[in-house]
Amino acid sequence: MNEDCMKLAQLSKENCHVKGLHSLVLRPATNTSGMVRMYIAEPGIDLRGDLFGPTIAYHCHQYDIQITCISGVLINHVLTLKDRPADVTEAPVIQGWKFSSQLHGSATPMFSKTATMKMIAKLVITRLEPLDTYEGPSFEYHTVSIPPAGKEFVSWMVHEKPPTGIYDPTAYSNADLSGLTAEGLYGNMTQERYAALLKNAMSCMEPDAAALVSELSK
């Protein structure tokens, strides 16, 4: 593996957000463009999009993003939230959690419960198949899921645009996130593991998608 690929492996993370989901950096950020990374979900991963308790809580970003499905099927879920009126007491709400990044596998909880609870005003679900693209602003609360019982790798690219300066560290879910730590997550990736994951993922891609990834990972 050449020196550039060594650097990409050093920027990549194994078990990113959940076990079985890996983040491979294809192109690092520069002064004029954001990072391009590819997420690879291993076969059989449990990546659900339940309305009030998705596997990955609804969250926003520090930058606008462009998601491109590379192989398999990816579902993007976008929430529009609103305050619950004081005179409405029985409408379902979703709990806000303050997210604290733990990229080095700390045992410190990643989420702390807040007093924020919102009503769901709208949910938009977009199904992405290979080479389908979705663009979302940084302030948008979203999560992703994949259909269950998949037997192949599912992968998608995320193009990160320059930071917008608009970021809310609040994530939303009615699951109990208070005990979640980064133990076993965000592991450093070796050059060999990077190459093996990239090879396995590309074996599941259609030629046009594989060509796109190859161009970015040169």
PyMOL commands that set and color helices and strands:
alter all, ss='L'
color gray80, all
select helices_A, chain A and resi 3-11+191-202+207-216
alter helices_A, ss='H'
color red, helices_A
select strands_A, chain A and resi 13-14+21-27+36-41+63-71+74-82+94-99+111-128+133-136+141-145+154-163+170-172+187-188
alter strands_A, ss='S'
color yellow, strands_A
deselect
rebuild
show_as cartoon
